[in-house]
Amino acid sequence: MTIKELNRRKTPIVIIDKSLEKYKGEVLFPEKLAKANEVLRTIGLPKVNGNRRKKK
């Protein structure tokens, strides 16, 4: 496949390195995870209104 053919594709081609499997299920940044959990615990998630559909 040439570069021009790759550029015309609508779906990107992504190759994931198999060596990253060793990190599956492991927390890589525990400090950031703890901080994010604390923010969610104190502030919470924003309220989402279910009636926000676009009218045609």
Secondary structure, DSSP 8 states (H G I E B T S, - for coil): --HHHHHH-SS------GGGGGGTT--S-HHHHHHHHHHHHHT------TT-----
